[in-house]
Amino acid sequence: MKSRYFALMVLVLLAAFFTGCATSGDLQKLQAQVNEVSAKADQAAAKADQATRDAAAATTAAQAAQDQCAKATESCNAAAARAEAAAQSAEESAKKTEAIFMKSMRK
């Protein structure tokens, strides 16, 4: 009985041993998969680098736009100040003109 049990165990171990070994075809398939994953990782890294460069360019463009907006705001404020001064000057001139007109009407 023990010899039968022993023989059966030897056959099971041999079957497990041979099914667990990798063949050269299996190794080639594994190497192909590794190469494919490596290529995908390289592509992902390249895309990430490009995205980083694009983000930096967008940040630069946004900063330039912000600077232009600040300059435009300054120009608008200066124009508003000039317009206010011109309106005040025109109002003073209108008052002077009205005073002169009223003075001429009294004569």
VEXTORTI-348221 format. One record per residue: residue in three letters; x negated, y negated, z of N, C-alpha, C in turn. Coordinates in steps of 0.02 Angstrom, whole numbers. Atoms other than C-alpha are relative to their C-alpha. Example, Ala and Ser with C-alpha at 12.3 -4.5 7.8 and 13.67 -1.06 7.14 Angstrom:
2
r res->ALA, n_u->-45, n_v->59, n_w->0, ca_u->-615, ca_v->225, ca_w->390, c_u->-45, c_v->-60, c_w->0
r res->SER, n_u->42, n_v->59, n_w->-3, ca_u->-684, ca_v->53, ca_w->357, c_u->39, c_v->-55, c_w->37
END
This chain:
107
r res->MET, n_u->-41, n_v->59, n_w->0, ca_u->0, ca_v->0, ca_w->0, c_u->-43, c_v->-63, c_w->0
r res->LYS, n_u->44, n_v->58, n_w->-3, ca_u->-141, ca_v->-118, ca_w->44, c_u->-36, c_v->-10, c_w->-66
r res->SER, n_u->36, n_v->7, n_w->64, ca_u->-231, ca_v->-82, ca_w->-119, c_u->46, c_v->-30, c_w->-53
r res->ARG, n_u->-48, n_v->28, n_w->47, ca_u->-74, ca_v->-121, ca_w->-217, c_u->9, c_v->-75, c_w->14
r res->TYR, n_u->-8, n_v->69, n_w->-21, ca_u->-51, ca_v->-282, ca_w->-120, c_u->-62, c_v->-40, c_w->-20
r res->PHE, n_u->63, n_v->33, n_w->17, ca_u->-234, ca_v->-326, ca_w->-147, c_u->-5, c_v->-10, c_w->-75
r res->ALA, n_u->3, n_v->4, n_w->73, ca_u->-223, ca_v->-290, ca_w->-335, c_u->48, c_v->-54, c_w->-25
r res->LEU, n_u->-49, n_v->51, n_w->19, ca_u->-67, ca_v->-397, ca_w->-349, c_u->-26, c_v->-70, c_w->15
r res->MET, n_u->27, n_v->65, n_w->-20, ca_u->-151, ca_v->-540, ca_w->-257, c_u->-56, c_v->-21, c_w->-47
r res->VAL, n_u->55, n_v->15, n_w->47, ca_u->-304, ca_v->-528, ca_w->-372, c_u->29, c_v->-23, c_w->-66
r res->LEU, n_u->-32, n_v->19, n_w->63, ca_u->-191, ca_v->-538, ca_w->-526, c_u->31, c_v->-70, c_w->5
r res->VAL, n_u->-30, n_v->67, n_w->-9, ca_u->-97, ca_v->-688, ca_w->-456, c_u->-54, c_v->-53, c_w->2
r res->LEU, n_u->55, n_v->48, n_w->-4, ca_u->-261, ca_v->-776, ca_w->-415, c_u->-32, c_v->-11, c_w->-68
r res->LEU, n_u->29, n_v->7, n_w->68, ca_u->-331, ca_v->-741, ca_w->-589, c_u->47, c_v->-41, c_w->-45
r res->ALA, n_u->-48, n_v->37, n_w->41, ca_u->-171, ca_v->-806, ca_w->-670, c_u->-1, c_v->-74, c_w->20
r res->ALA, n_u->2, n_v->69, n_w->-24, ca_u->-177, ca_v->-964, ca_w->-562, c_u->-65, c_v->-33, c_w->-22
r res->PHE, n_u->65, n_v->27, n_w->19, ca_u->-362, ca_v->-987, ca_w->-601, c_u->-1, c_v->-19, c_w->-74
r res->PHE, n_u->2, n_v->13, n_w->71, ca_u->-339, ca_v->-976, ca_w->-789, c_u->50, c_v->-53, c_w->-22
r res->THR, n_u->-48, n_v->52, n_w->18, ca_u->-186, ca_v->-1086, ca_w->-796, c_u->-21, c_v->-68, c_w->27
r res->GLY, n_u->22, n_v->64, n_w->-29, ca_u->-271, ca_v->-1220, ca_w->-691, c_u->-59, c_v->-30, c_w->-36
r res->CYS, n_u->59, n_v->26, n_w->34, ca_u->-421, ca_v->-1241, ca_w->-807, c_u->21, c_v->-43, c_w->-59
r res->ALA, n_u->-14, n_v->44, n_w->56, ca_u->-422, ca_v->-1382, ca_w->-931, c_u->-40, c_v->22, c_w->-60
r res->THR, n_u->35, n_v->-18, n_w->62, ca_u->-466, ca_v->-1343, ca_w->-1111, c_u->-29, c_v->-63, c_w->-30
r res->SER, n_u->30, n_v->58, n_w->32, ca_u->-566, ca_v->-1455, ca_w->-1223, c_u->54, c_v->-42, c_w->-35
r res->GLY, n_u->-57, n_v->37, n_w->30, ca_u->-403, ca_v->-1501, ca_w->-1312, c_u->34, c_v->-43, c_w->51
r res->ASP, n_u->-31, n_v->39, n_w->-53, ca_u->-330, ca_v->-1556, ca_w->-1147, c_u->-44, c_v->-60, c_w->18
r res->LEU, n_u->46, n_v->55, n_w->-16, ca_u->-485, ca_v->-1660, ca_w->-1112, c_u->2, c_v->-54, c_w->-55
r res->GLN, n_u->-3, n_v->49, n_w->55, ca_u->-474, ca_v->-1741, ca_w->-1285, c_u->65, c_v->-40, c_w->4
r res->LYS, n_u->-63, n_v->36, n_w->-8, ca_u->-291, ca_v->-1784, ca_w->-1256, c_u->-4, c_v->-51, c_w->57
r res->LEU, n_u->8, n_v->45, n_w->-57, ca_u->-334, ca_v->-1858, ca_w->-1087, c_u->-44, c_v->-60, c_w->-19
r res->GLN, n_u->44, n_v->54, n_w->22, ca_u->-476, ca_v->-1959, ca_w->-1165, c_u->38, c_v->-48, c_w->-46
r res->ALA, n_u->-39, n_v->42, n_w->44, ca_u->-357, ca_v->-2023, ca_w->-1299, c_u->48, c_v->-44, c_w->40
r res->GLN, n_u->-45, n_v->38, n_w->-42, ca_u->-233, ca_v->-2076, ca_w->-1166, c_u->-38, c_v->-55, c_w->38
r res->VAL, n_u->41, n_v->49, n_w->-35, ca_u->-371, ca_v->-2163, ca_w->-1068, c_u->-18, c_v->-57, c_w->-47
r res->ASN, n_u->19, n_v->52, n_w->49, ca_u->-427, ca_v->-2255, ca_w->-1225, c_u->60, c_v->-45, c_w->-16
r res->GLU, n_u->-60, n_v->38, n_w->15, ca_u->-248, ca_v->-2307, ca_w->-1263, c_u->18, c_v->-48, c_w->57
r res->VAL, n_u->-14, n_v->43, n_w->-58, ca_u->-220, ca_v->-2373, ca_w->-1087, c_u->-52, c_v->-56, c_w->5
r res->SER, n_u->52, n_v->51, n_w->-1, ca_u->-387, ca_v->-2464, ca_w->-1095, c_u->12, c_v->-54, c_w->-52
r res->ALA, n_u->-15, n_v->48, n_w->53, ca_u->-339, ca_v->-2546, ca_w->-1260, c_u->59, c_v->-44, c_w->20
r res->LYS, n_u->-57, n_v->39, n_w->-22, ca_u->-172, ca_v->-2600, ca_w->-1187, c_u->-21, c_v->-49, c_w->55
r res->ALA, n_u->23, n_v->44, n_w->-54, ca_u->-260, ca_v->-2671, ca_w->-1034, c_u->-40, c_v->-59, c_w->-30
r res->ASP, n_u->38, n_v->53, n_w->33, ca_u->-379, ca_v->-2768, ca_w->-1148, c_u->47, c_v->-51, c_w->-33
r res->GLN, n_u->-48, n_v->45, n_w->32, ca_u->-231, ca_v->-2838, ca_w->-1245, c_u->36, c_v->-43, c_w->52
r res->ALA, n_u->-33, n_v->38, n_w->-53, ca_u->-144, ca_v->-2889, ca_w->-1085, c_u->-46, c_v->-54, c_w->28
r res->ALA, n_u->48, n_v->49, n_w->-26, ca_u->-301, ca_v->-2975, ca_w->-1023, c_u->-8, c_v->-57, c_w->-50
r res->ALA, n_u->6, n_v->52, n_w->51, ca_u->-318, ca_v->-3068, ca_w->-1189, c_u->62, c_v->-46, c_w->0
r res->LYS, n_u->-61, n_v->40, n_w->-3, ca_u->-136, ca_v->-3123, ca_w->-1179, c_u->1, c_v->-44, c_w->62
r res->ALA, n_u->2, n_v->39, n_w->-62, ca_u->-161, ca_v->-3180, ca_w->-1000, c_u->-49, c_v->-59, c_w->-7
r res->ASP, n_u->47, n_v->54, n_w->12, ca_u->-314, ca_v->-3281, ca_w->-1051, c_u->30, c_v->-54, c_w->-45
r res->GLN, n_u->-33, n_v->47, n_w->45, ca_u->-216, ca_v->-3361, ca_w->-1193, c_u->53, c_v->-40, c_w->36
r res->ALA, n_u->-52, n_v->35, n_w->-39, ca_u->-73, ca_v->-3402, ca_w->-1076, c_u->-31, c_v->-51, c_w->48
r res->THR, n_u->35, n_v->47, n_w->-44, ca_u->-196, ca_v->-3483, ca_w->-956, c_u->-23, c_v->-61, c_w->-39
r res->ARG, n_u->22, n_v->57, n_w->41, ca_u->-268, ca_v->-3590, ca_w->-1096, c_u->60, c_v->-42, c_w->-21
r res->ASP, n_u->-61, n_v->37, n_w->19, ca_u->-92, ca_v->-3637, ca_w->-1154, c_u->27, c_v->-41, c_w->59
r res->ALA, n_u->-23, n_v->36, n_w->-60, ca_u->-44, ca_v->-3685, ca_w->-976, c_u->-44, c_v->-60, c_w->14
r res->ALA, n_u->46, n_v->56, n_w->-12, ca_u->-199, ca_v->-3794, ca_w->-959, c_u->13, c_v->-55, c_w->-51
r res->ALA, n_u->-15, n_v->50, n_w->51, ca_u->-159, ca_v->-3880, ca_w->-1124, c_u->66, c_v->-35, c_w->14
r res->ALA, n_u->-65, n_v->30, n_w->-17, ca_u->21, ca_v->-3908, ca_w->-1070, c_u->-7, c_v->-48, c_w->60
r res->THR, n_u->11, n_v->44, n_w->-57, ca_u->-38, ca_v->-3981, ca_w->-905, c_u->-33, c_v->-65, c_w->-21
r res->THR, n_u->35, n_v->60, n_w->26, ca_u->-155, ca_v->-4100, ca_w->-997, c_u->49, c_v->-44, c_w->-38
r res->ALA, n_u->-49, n_v->38, n_w->38, ca_u->-15, ca_v->-4152, ca_w->-1115, c_u->51, c_v->-34, c_w->46
r res->ALA, n_u->-47, n_v->29, n_w->-48, ca_u->104, ca_v->-4180, ca_w->-969, c_u->-32, c_v->-59, c_w->37
r res->GLN, n_u->35, n_v->54, n_w->-33, ca_u->-26, ca_v->-4287, ca_w->-881, c_u->-6, c_v->-61, c_w->-46
r res->ALA, n_u->5, n_v->55, n_w->48, ca_u->-52, ca_v->-4390, ca_w->-1039, c_u->68, c_v->-34, c_w->-8
r res->ALA, n_u->-68, n_v->28, n_w->6, ca_u->137, ca_v->-4413, ca_w->-1056, c_u->17, c_v->-41, c_w->62
r res->GLN, n_u->-13, n_v->36, n_w->-63, ca_u->148, ca_v->-4466, ca_w->-874, c_u->-38, c_v->-66, c_w->0
r res->ASP, n_u->38, n_v->62, n_w->4, ca_u->10, ca_v->-4594, ca_w->-902, c_u->32, c_v->-49, c_w->-48
r res->GLN, n_u->-33, n_v->44, n_w->48, ca_u->100, ca_v->-4662, ca_w->-1055, c_u->64, c_v->-29, c_w->30
r res->CYS, n_u->-61, n_v->25, n_w->-33, ca_u->261, ca_v->-4675, ca_w->-955, c_u->-16, c_v->-54, c_w->51
r res->ALA, n_u->20, n_v->50, n_w->-49, ca_u->170, ca_v->-4771, ca_w->-819, c_u->-17, c_v->-66, c_w->-35
r res->LYS, n_u->17, n_v->60, n_w->39, ca_u->99, ca_v->-4892, ca_w->-949, c_u->62, c_v->-33, c_w->-28
r res->ALA, n_u->-62, n_v->27, n_w->27, ca_u->270, ca_v->-4911, ca_w->-1029, c_u->41, c_v->-35, c_w->54
r res->THR, n_u->-36, n_v->30, n_w->-56, ca_u->347, ca_v->-4947, ca_w->-859, c_u->-31, c_v->-68, c_w->18
r res->GLU, n_u->34, n_v->64, n_w->-15, ca_u->216, ca_v->-5081, ca_w->-826, c_u->17, c_v->-52, c_w->-53
r res->SER, n_u->-17, n_v->47, n_w->54, ca_u->250, ca_v->-5158, ca_w->-997, c_u->72, c_v->-24, c_w->6
r res->CYS, n_u->-71, n_v->19, n_w->-9, ca_u->438, ca_v->-5156, ca_w->-965, c_u->8, c_v->-49, c_w->58
r res->ASN, n_u->-4, n_v->45, n_w->-57, ca_u->415, ca_v->-5236, ca_w->-796, c_u->-27, c_v->-69, c_w->-17
r res->ALA, n_u->29, n_v->64, n_w->20, ca_u->304, ca_v->-5371, ca_w->-870, c_u->48, c_v->-36, c_w->-48
r res->ALA, n_u->-48, n_v->31, n_w->47, ca_u->430, ca_v->-5402, ca_w->-1011, c_u->61, c_v->-26, c_w->38
r res->ALA, n_u->-57, n_v->23, n_w->-39, ca_u->571, ca_v->-5413, ca_w->-884, c_u->-17, c_v->-63, c_w->39
r res->ALA, n_u->21, n_v->60, n_w->-37, ca_u->472, ca_v->-5539, ca_w->-782, c_u->-4, c_v->-60, c_w->-47
r res->ARG, n_u->3, n_v->54, n_w->49, ca_u->438, ca_v->-5642, ca_w->-939, c_u->70, c_v->-22, c_w->-21
r res->ALA, n_u->-68, n_v->17, n_w->19, ca_u->621, ca_v->-5633, ca_w->-988, c_u->35, c_v->-39, c_w->56
r res->GLU, n_u->-29, n_v->36, n_w->-56, ca_u->673, ca_v->-5689, ca_w->-814, c_u->-27, c_v->-71, c_w->4
r res->ALA, n_u->30, n_v->67, n_w->0, ca_u->551, ca_v->-5834, ca_w->-820, c_u->27, c_v->-42, c_w->-57
r res->ALA, n_u->-27, n_v->37, n_w->58, ca_u->614, ca_v->-5882, ca_w->-993, c_u->72, c_v->-20, c_w->13
r res->ALA, n_u->-70, n_v->16, n_w->-16, ca_u->795, ca_v->-5874, ca_w->-932, c_u->3, c_v->-57, c_w->50
r res->GLN, n_u->1, n_v->53, n_w->-50, ca_u->753, ca_v->-5982, ca_w->-783, c_u->-21, c_v->-66, c_w->-33
r res->SER, n_u->21, n_v->60, n_w->36, ca_u->662, ca_v->-6105, ca_w->-895, c_u->55, c_v->-27, c_w->-44
r res->ALA, n_u->-55, n_v->21, n_w->43, ca_u->808, ca_v->-6108, ca_w->-1015, c_u->56, c_v->-31, c_w->42
r res->GLU, n_u->-51, n_v->27, n_w->-45, ca_u->928, ca_v->-6139, ca_w->-870, c_u->-20, c_v->-70, c_w->23
r res->GLU, n_u->24, n_v->66, n_w->-21, ca_u->820, ca_v->-6284, ca_w->-808, c_u->5, c_v->-50, c_w->-58
r res->SER, n_u->-5, n_v->44, n_w->58, ca_u->813, ca_v->-6354, ca_w->-984, c_u->73, c_v->-19, c_w->-14
r res->ALA, n_u->-71, n_v->15, n_w->10, ca_u->1001, ca_v->-6339, ca_w->-999, c_u->25, c_v->-51, c_w->50
r res->LYS, n_u->-20, n_v->49, n_w->-51, ca_u->1024, ca_v->-6432, ca_w->-835, c_u->-27, c_v->-69, c_w->-17
r res->LYS, n_u->29, n_v->64, n_w->18, ca_u->905, ca_v->-6569, ca_w->-892, c_u->37, c_v->-30, c_w->-60
r res->THR, n_u->-36, n_v->24, n_w->59, ca_u->993, ca_v->-6581, ca_w->-1059, c_u->69, c_v->-25, c_w->19
r res->GLU, n_u->-66, n_v->21, n_w->-22, ca_u->1162, ca_v->-6591, ca_w->-974, c_u->-4, c_v->-66, c_w->38
r res->ALA, n_u->8, n_v->62, n_w->-37, ca_u->1097, ca_v->-6726, ca_w->-857, c_u->-12, c_v->-58, c_w->-48
r res->ILE, n_u->14, n_v->53, n_w->50, ca_u->1030, ca_v->-6825, ca_w->-1005, c_u->65, c_v->-17, c_w->-37
r res->PHE, n_u->-63, n_v->10, n_w->35, ca_u->1196, ca_v->-6801, ca_w->-1096, c_u->49, c_v->-40, c_w->44
r res->MET, n_u->-46, n_v->35, n_w->-45, ca_u->1296, ca_v->-6858, ca_w->-944, c_u->-22, c_v->-71, c_w->10
r res->LYS, n_u->27, n_v->67, n_w->-8, ca_u->1182, ca_v->-7008, ca_w->-922, c_u->16, c_v->-42, c_w->-62
r res->SER, n_u->-15, n_v->37, n_w->62, ca_u->1207, ca_v->-7055, ca_w->-1105, c_u->74, c_v->-13, c_w->-6
r res->MET, n_u->-71, n_v->10, n_w->4, ca_u->1395, ca_v->-7037, ca_w->-1086, c_u->22, c_v->-57, c_w->46
r res->ARG, n_u->-17, n_v->53, n_w->-47, ca_u->1398, ca_v->-7160, ca_w->-940, c_u->-14, c_v->-69, c_w->-30
r res->LYS, n_u->19, n_v->64, n_w->27, ca_u->1319, ca_v->-7298, ca_w->-1041, c_u->51, c_v->-27, c_w->-45
END
